[in-house]
Amino acid sequence: MAPFMTAHLRVLGPLRGTVPPSATQEAEALAAVRTLLVGASTCALPPLSELLMGLGALHGGRRPKVLLQAPGARHEFALCRRGNVVEVSVYEIEGALFQLDRRVELQALVHATAKALQASHTPAAAAGGSPAGRHASGVSPRTDDGPAEASGLDARLLAIADRIALEPMAADPLGNLPDRVIAYHASRQDDPTPAPVALSCEVRLRPGATAWTTTTSQSDYHALLFAGELTLWLQGRPIRLEKGPVFVLLMAWVEGIRAVLDAWQEGLPLQHLALGAAGARIETKLSGRDEVTLKAHTDKGEMRFARGLSLAHIALPVLRLASDLLRGLVEVDRAQQRNLHVRRLRQDIRELRRRVRQLDTSPSLETFDAERVRFALAERDRCLSEPAAAPLTSDTRHYAPRWEYEVDGLDATSTYLVGDTLVVGTPRRRLALDAATGGLRWDRPTNHCPTLVAGPVMLELRSEGSVELFSLTDGESFARAKVSWSAGAPANGVYAGGGSLPDLAILPLRHHELVALDLQTGAPRWKYATKAPGPVRWRRLGRVLFVTGGDGVVHAVDVASGEPLWRLTHRSRFFQPPAVCGETLVLTGGNDRRRGRCIGVDVFSGRVRWSREIPCRPVAPPTAAGADCVLLQEVSPRGPALTAIDPETGANRWQVFDRILSEGTSLLADESGVYINSGDGHALALDTQTGHLLWQRRLADPLSDHVPRKLEIVADGTQLFIPSAQLHVVNRTTGLSVAPALACDLVPDVVKLDRPRGWLYVAEESGYIKAFAQTPSLRLVK
């Protein structure tokens, strides 16, 4: 036995004494353990049995570090082996730090813990020992009416304690691995153009060993309490902030940045954030939406200011340094990549950096090939499912019913008219009807899967994530695409085909990706990742797809190849699909609920032409009214509003306030007029150039009549088909009825117009479909 160990055994005496110790001896033994672990602190200790097992693992060289939880307390103990000593740290998880790296002789701590455990499990201790000792032991002795003998469990604990105390100390498993000192230099005093705010840090990290690395993810907060020295640089001048566990201060700053960003998004005019450090203090004041003042108190009593900063100037250095420190920690100790705290902090830092970059007032633009955009937009292909409107031959129309079909549980959102086929969806099945006769062509079950129709193909989105393709001719499946479509996500997509384009269906996937499926083979043609936080929205113009997704990035993507044409990053977040008006792409967005922003972007290069603040919150996507006017639906303190702006300059042309312009109103616009259909039975038309009222009609009683599921207005030449309690056919110039209301008792939840033949199809979600054909009419010719 080593002389060092023998000396301590001679001092402590035999562990299994023949004379039972008294309650005083038990308290003294427990106090000795407390003195070694935490000194004079009164914090609760971990159970003696757990403490001894952890010390045994350190003593035997089986583990380099042990984490112990105090029962009934929020703090945690971390014991790290350092040669012949153990470093004891006591802290709260993401809270107060009571003690950091208190050096204790490992052999002495093992013997003191074993002696305290032996004292708390003797008959005397069981009968009249102190409650504190019995609680700290972690095992309640079994007692009867009189003094009790030690239980079987107690006997095994005491035997283990004897073996741990008497066995020789193994070598430190990490003793040959020196600490690594890593320096992160962000700024220097002699830089020609120093950053307004920068941070530098020098930390000391202890390497880990792969022999103790497992596949289990654990919560190790102590790994973040590494020592270092933190320095703040203001305009190239250093201010020493912290010497110790620097990452604790950085985590407090990260939470402070989150609070400031939340206040910025809510539009709060003033935010004050004070962050303390050892001998220094930093105060951040947000006096406007784009100006931040930083005041630093040095450890020498000096005060330094930095004014006219942005939130990015302060937040990005903190987030960058925190990310670098986490990366360095994982490089030194690979086991920390499974640390739950490290994983969460990485996600938080990544999210905050994305939010901070959106605050940049100067947009960043990447134009990959502007000439290719001009070529793509010049080749306008027609959509196969939307043929051109046939010219009208008469100012009046009369419709007579042709056939009727009953479908139980009809879904208005899954009803399509493609050529001479009417596809009808229900929660359990899909069926195809002949548009001319109403005869059933095919019927197949769907198992509650959402469906889309793209050109001549029906796509069924399966719950396991695959997409199955069916022919509309016979309803038979001919291909299946294995893509990561997210079950439960909105079923939407866009069809691209005709001309020089192959038949493609572009669908959004989970992980914020777009995939283009070949409608002949079902194979994916291309994928495009947007990294957007919200649902992907788009607007297609010819061969170009303009994509947004709830962040400040706008993508222009080639429909045929999926290659990026240009990408614009702006400070505002865009939640609505854009509108294309002439050569300008108009987007609306914002960062809070009370105001918004509208920008105009050149469709060829992605360059921002103009940007303006909207005092009202937009409630619908912008709508192009011809080639020289864009309409915005907003909610203002005065009520719902409709604003027309110039796409070239962003200036207001006119603004109209009316209660029927509330959210959910259907709007149709072109060069001659703006046509509005509301759910309260009113319809009106405005002049596109001036905003003057052209006509207004009341089509239904809002109290007694039914409201259709869809309010979309269908236009055909000079006629408008307006769904209300009944389907009305009016003249778009005068607002007068050009045909009697259809002799139909169905609520027009779905209205489909077959333009080549002039037939109308009306469906109600109760389960009925009726077809109407235009009948010949006589007109007096003078």
N, C-alpha and C positions, 0 to 999 in steps of 0.2 A: 504493500500500500504506500502511496506517495506520502512524504513527510507532511505536505500541506494538508492533506485529508486527515492524517492521523492526528495532527494537532487539533483540528476542529472536532474530531470525535472525542478527544480527551476533554475538551471544554464542555461539550454538550452532554456527555454521558451516554449511557445505553438508551436506545430508543424504547425497548420493552422493559420498563422498570418493574421490579418486584413490588415496590411500594406505590400504590395508586396516588397520583398527584391530586392535590386539592383543587378547589375551584379557583383559588388565587393563582396556583401554578398554571392552570389552564388559561386564565386571563393574561398572565405574563407571557406565555408562549404565543398567544394570538397577537399580543402587543408587539412582540419581537418581529413577527411576520409583517405587521403593519408598518413598523418603523423601517424595515428594509425596503418595502415596496413603495410607500407613499410618504414616508417621513412623518410629519406632524399633521397631515391631512386627515379629516374625519370621513372621507368618502367610503362607501361600502366596498368591501373586498369580494372578489369572486369566491365561490365555494372552495374550501381547502382541498377537497378531493380533485376538483377540476384543475386547481392551481398545481397540485403535485403531479398530476398526469402531464400537464403541459411542460412543467419543469423537467420531468423525466424524459420527454421527447427532446428537449434542448440538451439535457445532460448527456443523453446517449447518442447525440449527433444524428438523430432521425429527422429532425426538422430544424430549419434555421429561425423560424418565427412562429409564435403562438398567439392567437387572439382569444381573449376570455371576456365574458359578459358578467357584470355584477348583477345578481338577482334583485329584482325590484328597483333597479336604478337605470338611468339612461346612458351612463357612461360605459366605456369599454377599456380593457387593458390590452396592451400590445407588448409582448416580451420578445426581444430580439437577441440572439446569441452573438456576442462579440468576443471571441477568444475564451478567456476564463471568466468573463463577466457577462451579465445580461442587462440590456437597456430596457427600462420600464417606462412606458408612456401611458397616460390616462387622459381620456378625451371623451367628449360627446360626439356622436355622429353628426357631422356638419354643424357642430355647435362649439361650446367653450372648450379650450385646451387647458387642462389642469396641470399636466406635467408632461415633459418631453425628454426622453432619453436619459432617465435617471439611472446611473451606473451602479449596479449592485453585484457583489461577488456571487457567482452562480452557486458555488459549493455551499456557502453560508446560507443562501436562500433555500436551497434544497433541504438542508438539515433543519432549519427553523420551521419550514412548512411541515416536514415529517413529524417533528416533535409536537407541533400544535395539533396535527391530526391525531397523533397517538393520545395526547392529553384529552381531546374532546370525545374519545371513544372508550374511555375507561369506565368501570362501574361507578366510580365516584362522580365522574362527570355526567354520566347518564342519570344518576339519582339527583344530584344537586348542583350540577355544573351550571355555569352561566348560560343564559339563553343566547347571548351573542356568540359564544363559542360553538354552541350546537347549530346555530344558523349558518355560521361561517364554514362549518365542516361540510355542508352540503348533504349530509345523511342524518336522518333522525334516529337516534338509538332506540331500540325496542325495550320498553320497561313494563314491569308488572307491578304488583302491589309493593314489592320490596325492591332492593337493589338488583339490577339485571346484569346478566353476563353479556358480553359483546355478541352481537348476532353473527351469522355466517358471513354476511356482507361486510360487516366491520372487520372481521378477522382477515378477510382477503385484502381489504384496504390496508390494514396494518402490515400485512406481509409484503405487499407491493411497496409500501413506504420504506420498510426495512431494506428491501432489495435496491431501491433507487438510491438510498442514502449510502449504502455500502459499496455499490459497484463503482469502478474507476470511471472518471470523466473521459468521454470520447473527445477526439479532436474536433475543433470547430469545422463544420462542413464547408463554410465559406471563408475560412481563415486566410486562404491563399489568394482570395480575390480582392484586390484593393478597390477603394471607392473611386468612382469616376467623377471628375470635375468638368462640367460642361458650361460654357459661357455662350450667352446669346447677346450679340451686340447689335443694337438697333440704330444707334446714332453716335456720332462723335462730335466733339467741340470744334474740330478743325474741318468739318464738312463744309463744302462751298455753299450748298443749299440745304441746311438741316430741316428736318420735318418739324412742324409746329409742336407735335407731341410724339414722343417715342419712349420706349422702355427697353432697358437692358437688364440682364440677370445673369448671375453665376451661381450654379447649384451644385450640390454634392449628392450623387446618387450611388446607392449600394447595389452592386450587381446581384442578380438571382442565379439560381442553379437549376438546370433542366431536370435534375434527378427528382426534385420535389414538385415539378410541374405536372398537374393533372388536367383532365378535360372538364373539370367542374368549375362553373362560374361562381365566384365568391365575392362577398362584400368586404373589401380591405381598404378602409378609410385611412389607416395608418400609412399606407404606401404613398399617400399624397402629402404627408407631413415631413417632407425632406427639407433639409437646411439649404439656405442660399442667401444671396444679397441682391436686393432689388433697387434699381436706380431709375428715376424719372428724368427725362430730358425735355426741357422747355426751350424751344428755339436754340437747341444745341448746348444748353447749359444744364449740368447735372444737378439732381436733388436726390440724396440718398433717402430712401423711404423705409426699407425693412431689411433686417438681418436676422434670419431665423426661418420659420416655415413660410416661405414666400407664397406658396400656392394657396394657402388659406386666404391671404389678402386678395389674390387674383380671383378666387371664387366669389368673394364678396363683391368685387368689382363687376364680375359677370352678372350677378343678380341685380346689381344696380343698373347696369346697362339695359337689362330686360325691363326694369321698371320705367326707365326713361323712354325706351322705345314704345312701350304700351301707352305712356302718357302722350307721346308724339302722335301715335295713331289715333288716339281719342280726341286729338285737337286741343289738349289742355294748354293754356297760354304760358304757364310758369311751372317749372320743376326745379327743385333744389335737392342736390344729392351730396352728402358729406361722407367721405370714406377716411377712416382713421388708420394710422400705421404707427410703428414704434418711433416716437419722436417727431412725426410729421403728420400732416393732415391735408387732404385734397377736397376741395369743394367745387362742384360743377353746377352751374346755373344755366338753365335753358330759358332764355328771355324771349325767344321767338321761334318760329318754325324752322329757321335755318341758322340761328346764331347761338353759340354756346360760349360762356365765359368760364375759364378754369382758373382757380386760385389755389396755390400750393403754399403751405406753411412748412418751412424747413425745420430740421432739428436744431438749428442755431437761432431760431426765432425770426428768420427772414420771411418775407412774403413776396411771392412772385405771381404775376398775372399773365394770362394768354387770352386775348379777346378775339372776337370775330371768327371763332372756330365753328366747324360743323360737327354733328354727332359722329360722323365717320372718322374725323380727326382724332377723337378720343376713344371711340369704341374699338376701332380696328386694331390699334397697337395692343390693347389689352387682350382681345380675342386671339390675335396672332401669337402673342407670347404664351398664352395659356395652351394653345394648340401645340406649339413647339415643345413646351415642357411635357405635355402628355406623350408626345411622340418620342422625346428623349427617354422618358420613363419606360416606355415599352421596349425601346431598343436596348436599354441596359438590362431590364428584367422582362423577358418575353412572357412570363406568366401573367403580367399585368394587363395583357390584351383581353383577358377574360374577367378582369376586375369589373364588377357591376358599376362602381362609381366612375371608373374611367370610361366605360361605354356610355353612360348617361351624359357625362360632361362633354364627350366628343359630339354627341347628338345635339346638345344644347348649344355648343359653340358653333357647330355647322349651321344650325337654324338662325342664330343671332347674326352670324356673318352674312347670311343671305338677306336677312332683313335690313342690316345696315347698308349693304350695297344698294338696296333699293332706294335709300334715302339720297343718293347722289343726285344733285340737281343737274349735272351735265350728263346727258345721255351718251352711252357708248354704242358705237355702231360698227358692225362687221359686214362689209359688202363683199361677197365672194365673186359674183359675176353679174354686173348690172345689165350688160348687153343680152345675156341669156334671159333675164327677166323681161326685157322688151320683146324679145322674140317669142317668149312663152305667152305673154299677154296679147300679142298681136294675133296669135292663132287661137281664136275663140271657137271651141267646139260646142256643138249643141248637145243638150242632154237628151238621151233617147226616151226617158220617161216623161218628158215635158215637150211635146211637139209644139210647133209654132201655131199661133191662133189663126183660125180661118177668118177671112173677111166676112163681115155681116152683109146680108142682102136685104134686111128689113129692119125698120125701127121698132117694130112690135113683135112679140113672140107669144106663142101659146103652147102649153105643154100638156100632154095627155099621158096618163099612166100606161106602162107597157107590161111590166111584170112585178111580182112581189115575192120575197123570200123571207122565211123566218129562221133566225139563228139564235139559239139560246146563249145568253151571256156575251153578246157582241162587245168587242173592245174597240173603242173609237180610235185609239192610238195605233192599232195594228190593222188598219184597213187601208188598202192600196188599190189604185187603178193603174194597171200597166198594160198598154195596148188594148186588146179586147178581152182582158182577164181582170176580174175583180177579186182580189185576195181579201178574205175576211178572217179575222183572228178572234179566238175566244181563249179563256185561260187554259182549256184542255185540248183544243184542236185547231187546225188551220184548214180552210177549205177555199177552193177556187170556183168562181161562178163565171159562166159565159156572159159577157157584158151585153150581148144582143138578145139572148133568150132567157137568161136567168137559170139555165141548166147547170147542174152540178158537174164539174169536170173531175175533181178529185177531192178527197177528204182524208186527213191523216192526224193522228194524235201528236201532241207537243210536250206533254208533261210539264206544263207551266213554264216553259222556256220562252224568253222574249225572242221576237223575230224582227228582221229587217228585210226590206226588199230593195235590191240594188240592180237596176236594169232588168234583165230577164231572169234573175236569180233571186231566190229567197234564202236568207241566211238565218239559221237557228243557233242562238247562243246557248250552249249547254252549260249546266251547272258546274261540271268539272273543269271548265275553262276552255274547252274546244269549241270550234265553230263548224257546223255542218251546212253544206250547200245543197239546195234542192232546185230542180228545174221547175219553172212555172208552167211548163207545158203539161207534164204528167205528175208532178209532185214527188218524183223519185229522187232519192239522194244519189249524188254522183261524186262527191268529194268531201273530205273532212280536213280541216286545218287545225294543227296542234299549236295553239298560241295561248299566251297567259292572259286570256280575258278574265277580268275579275268578276266573279259571280256577285250579283247584287248591284253592280254599277249601272248607271243609266245606259240603256240600249240605244245608241245613236251612231250614226256613221254618215259617210258621204260617198256617192257613186260618181266615178269618173270613167268616161268611156266615149267612144266615137271619134271620128276624125283620125288623127295620128296616134291617139291614145289607146292602149289596150283596155279591155273592160276590167276595172279595178273597183274594189270596195275598201275604203279607208276607215278603219275602226280604231277607237281608243282602247288601250290596254292598261292594266295596272302598271305601277311604277312610272306612270306618266309618259307612256310611249304611244306612238301611232304606228299601225301596221297596215300595209296595202296588200290585199289578197287578190290573186289572179282569179277571176270569176270563171275561168275555163278549167283550171286544174286545182284550185283551192290552195296553191302554194303561196307562201308569203313572197312578195316581190321586193319589199324594202321595209325597214323599221327606222323610226326617227324618235329619239329621246328628247323630251322637253325639260325634264326636271322641275315641272311646275307643281306647286303645292295643292292646287285645286283641280277641278274637272277641266279637261282640255276643251277649248272652244275654237271654232274656226270659221273662216269665210273663204269660199273658193271662187276664183276668177280665172276662167280658162285653165291653163296648165299650172297655175300658181295657187298654193294653199297658204293662207295667212292664219297663224295659229297663236293663241294666247292661252294662259292657264292659271290665272289668279296671282301671278307675280308681275314683275316689271319688264318682262322679256316678250318681244314680238318676233316670231319666226316667219320667214318666207321660204316655202319648201316647194321644190319641183314635184308635181304630182306624178310624173312618169317614173322618176328615178329616186325620189326621196332625198335628193341632195339639197343642202341649205343654199339659198340664194343670197339672203342677207339676214342679219339678226340684230335687233335693236334692244338695248337695255335702258330702261327709264326708271325714274324714281317712283312713279305711281304704279299701283297694281291694277291690272286689267282683268275684270271678271266677266266681261261681256264680249261676244264676238264682234269684230270690227265691221265697219261699213266701207265699201269701195264706191267712191263718187268721182268719176272722171279719172284723173291720175293721182288722186289723193286717197290715202287710207286713213279713216277717222276712227279713233279709239277713245273710249270713255273709261274712267276708273277713278281711283282715289285711295286714300289711306285712312279715312275715318268715315263715320256715318252721316256727318253733317255737310260735307262739301265734297266736291269731286274735281276732276281735271279732264280736259279734252285736248287731244293732240292730233295734229295732222301730219301724216308721214307720206313722203314720196314713194309710190308703189314700186318704182323701178330701182331706186338706190337705197331706200330705207332711211333717208335723211329726214330729220324733223323739220317741217316747214314752219309750223307755229305750235304754240302751246298756251293754253289759257285755263284759268281756274273757273270752275262752275260753282256758283254759290248754292246750288241745289243738288240734291242727291239723285243721280240717274237711276231709273227703275227699270229700264228696258234697253236693249241694244240700240245703237244709233241706226237710223234708217235712211237710205239714200233716196232722195226724191228727184229723179232725173240725174243729169250730169253736173248740176251747179247748185245743189241744195242738199243739206243733211239735217235730219230732224232728231231732236233729243227729247225724250220724255223724262220729266223731272218731278220731284216733290219739293215744294218750297213752302215757307211760312204762309204764303197767300193761298196755297192749295196746289193741286196738280197743274202742271204747266207743260206746254209744248213749245219748243224753241227751234227756230230755223237758223242755221249758221251757213256762212259761205265756206265751202271746202278749201278755197285757195288761201284765204286770210284768217279764217276762224272767227270773223266778226259776226255779230248778231244781225239777222235780217228782220225778224219779227218774233214776237212772243205772245202766246195766247194762254189765258188761265180759264179753266173750265173744270167743273167737278167730274164730268164724264171722262176726263183724261187720266183717271186713276189707274193703278197697276192692274193688269189683266185685260185692259182694253186692246182690241185688235186695230191695227193701223195698216193701211195700204196707201202708198204714195207713188206718184209719177210726176212728169213735167207739168201736167195741167192741174192736178188737185191732190189733196190729202184727204182720205176717206177714213172715217173713224166709226167703229161699231162698239158699243158699250154693253155691259151686261144688264143695264137697267132699261133696255128697250129703246134707246135713242141712237140715231145715226146722223152724222153731219159730214159736210164737205167744206174744206178750206182751200183758198187759192194758194198755190205753192209759192208764188212770187211775193205776195203781199200779206198773206194770212187772213184775208177777209173771208167772211162767211159766205159760201155759195148757196148752200141749202141745209136744212135741218128737218128731220122727220122723227116722229115717235112711232115705232113699229110694234111695240108690245107694252103691256101693263106690267111694271116691275113687281107689283104686289100679288097679282093673280096668275100671270103667265109663267111658263117654264123658261129656263135659261139653258140654251144648248151647251154641250160640253166644249165645243170649239166655236169661237166667234170670228174665225178668219173670213175675210171678204174675198170672193173669187171674182176676178175681172175677165171679161170677154168682149173685146172691142169697146163699144160705147155702153155696154151693159154691166151692171154690178149685181152679183148674187150675194145678198146679205142675210145670214142666218140669224133668226131671232126665235120667237115662239113659233113662227112659220118662216119659210124661205121666201124672201121678197126679191123681185127682179125690178131694178130701178135704172133709170138713165143717169149716167155718171155726171152729166152736165147740169141737168135740171133737178134731179132727185125724184122725178115723177115715176110712177110705176109704169113699166112698158108691158107688163103682163100681169094678169091676176095672180094673187098668191096661190101657190100650188095647192091643188085639192088633195091635201095630204094631212092626215091626223098625226103624223110623226113629228117629234121634236128633232130638228135638223142638227143632231150631234155631229154628223159627218156629211159633208157635201163634196162630191166629186163631179167634175165636168169633163166629158169626153168632147174635146173641141172639134176634132174632124167631123164627127157625126152630129154634134150639138145635143147630145143626150145628157141628162142630169141623173145622178144617183144620190139618194137621200137615205141615211141610216140613222136609227135611234138605238141607244145602248140597251134599250129594253129587249132588242133582239129582232128588229124588223128592218128590211131593206126594200126600197121601192125605186124603180127605174122610170124615168119620164123622158119622152121623146118630143122634139119640137114638131108641131103640126103645121101644115100649110095654112097660110092666111091670105086673105084678099086685101088689096090696097088699091085705092082709087088713083088712077093715073090720068092727069089732065093733059 
